[in-house]
Amino acid sequence: MNHIVTVQDAVTAFAPDIEPTSAELDAIEREMPAILADVDLLDAQITAMDRPANELDTRRIRRARHRALTTRRELSNRSAAAMVPGGAA
């Protein structure tokens, strides 16, 4: 019987003591407002799932979606502005 094995190296490291780098932690910190806004949106959606839709739940989801989109827009604008060398022409 022939065994089929992979010939590629593992893509991810398996060491349990590997910590995130400072750059990765900084990236997470920059994205934290968007992460929290997404959590709020999911919370609003989960709350509305187990009962009939009402106006309060609809408004809560709409506000949470608006906050998430606004936060992502601000984050992407901030990232784009940081990447442009020399400012606007």
C-alpha positions, 0 to 999 in steps of 0.5 A, spaced: 500 500 500 502 506 498 501 512 502 499 519 500 503 524 503 504 532 502 511 534 499 510 542 501 512 545 508 507 547 513 504 554 511 503 556 518 507 555 524 505 550 530 509 553 535 505 555 541 509 560 544 509 565 538 506 572 539 504 577 534 509 582 532 508 589 534 506 591 527 500 586 527 498 589 534 498 596 531 494 594 525 489 591 530 489 597 534 488 601 528 482 597 526 479 596 533 473 601 532 471 597 526 471 591 529 467 594 535 462 597 530 462 590 527 460 586 533 455 591 535 452 590 528 452 582 530 449 583 537 443 587 534 442 582 528 442 576 533 438 580 538 433 581 533 433 574 530 429 570 536 423 574 536 418 578 531 421 584 527 419 590 531 421 598 529 426 598 535 430 592 533 429 595 525 432 602 528 438 599 532 440 594 526 440 600 521 444 605 526 449 599 528 450 598 520 451 606 519 456 606 525 460 600 522 460 603 515 462 610 517 467 607 521 470 603 515 469 609 511 474 613 516 479 607 517 479 607 509 480 614 508 485 615 514 489 609 511 489 612 504 491 619 506 497 615 510 499 612 503 499 618 499 506 621 499 507 629 499 499 630 500 494 633 495 497 636 488 
